[in-house]
């Protein structure tokens, strides 16, 4: 489902379980993408996602196994975590595609 940036906050606040497990943010305007990410972070924080990990992955030379490790490890102080994956090229490559699936 595609949601425009100005509709994101209303969509996520629509119900108690409206926050989906994965969101993909993309676009030509970096400011709009950053604002959408900020909105998701704020809503996730209020929903109990207190732990956050950020990975910047380049398709050709990234260790995608770090994502699996991050998804399987939990913090001592948080029951839910937010994992952000930034792909500057926009193309995860074959190994990245497999890891994301």
Buried (B, 14 or more C-beta within 10 A) or exposed (E): EEBEBEEBBEBBEEEEEEBEEEBEBEEEEEEBBEBBBEBBBEBBEEBEBBBBBEBEBBBEEBEBEBBEEBEEEEEEEEEEBBBBBEBEEEEBBEBBEEBBE
